[in-house]
Amino acid sequence: MKWLVNGAIVVNLLVFYADVSFINAAITATALTIIAYFIATNHDQRRQDRGESVSSLFS
């Protein structure tokens, strides 16, 4: 779900501002989503190792 929402926004911005094709914008948005997933997973793992809660949406 997050990929669809972020992808819709990022693809439109890339097509409009960077003047790239739709497929290139979609590939870039997918790559950014994958990178963000791994960064968030790594951050959550570090918090769990310290004994902190990771269930809060805004913490």
C-alpha positions as CSV (number, residue, x, y, z in Angstrom):
1,M,0.0,0.0,0.0
2,K,2.8,2.4,0.9
3,W,4.5,1.6,-2.4
4,L,1.4,2.6,-4.3
5,V,0.8,5.9,-2.5
6,N,4.4,7.0,-2.5
7,G,4.9,5.7,-6.0
8,A,1.9,7.7,-7.3
9,I,3.3,10.9,-5.8
10,V,7.0,10.3,-6.7
11,V,6.2,9.2,-10.3
12,N,4.1,12.3,-11.0
13,L,6.8,14.6,-9.5
14,L,9.6,12.9,-11.5
15,V,7.6,13.0,-14.8
16,F,6.7,16.7,-14.3
17,Y,9.9,18.2,-12.8
18,A,12.7,15.9,-14.1
19,D,11.1,15.4,-17.6
20,V,11.7,11.6,-17.6
21,S,9.5,8.9,-19.1
22,F,6.8,7.3,-17.0
23,I,8.5,3.9,-16.9
24,N,11.8,5.4,-15.8
25,A,10.0,7.4,-13.1
26,A,8.2,4.2,-12.0
27,I,11.5,2.3,-11.8
28,T,13.1,5.1,-9.8
29,A,10.1,5.2,-7.4
30,T,10.3,1.5,-6.9
31,A,14.1,1.7,-6.1
32,L,13.5,4.5,-3.6
33,T,10.7,2.5,-1.9
34,I,13.1,-0.5,-1.6
35,I,15.9,1.7,-0.2
36,A,13.5,3.3,2.3
37,Y,12.2,-0.2,3.4
38,F,15.8,-1.4,4.2
39,I,16.7,1.8,6.0
40,A,13.5,1.6,8.1
41,T,14.0,-2.1,8.8
42,N,17.6,-1.4,9.9
43,H,16.5,1.5,12.1
44,D,13.8,-0.6,13.7
45,Q,16.2,-3.5,14.4
46,R,18.6,-1.1,16.2
47,R,15.7,0.2,18.3
48,Q,14.7,-3.4,19.2
49,D,18.3,-4.3,20.1
50,R,18.2,-1.4,22.6
51,G,14.9,-2.6,24.0
52,E,12.8,0.3,22.7
53,S,9.3,-0.1,21.3
54,V,9.0,0.1,17.5
55,S,5.2,-0.2,17.3
56,S,4.5,3.5,17.5
57,L,3.8,5.2,14.1
58,F,5.4,8.5,14.9
59,S,8.2,7.6,17.3
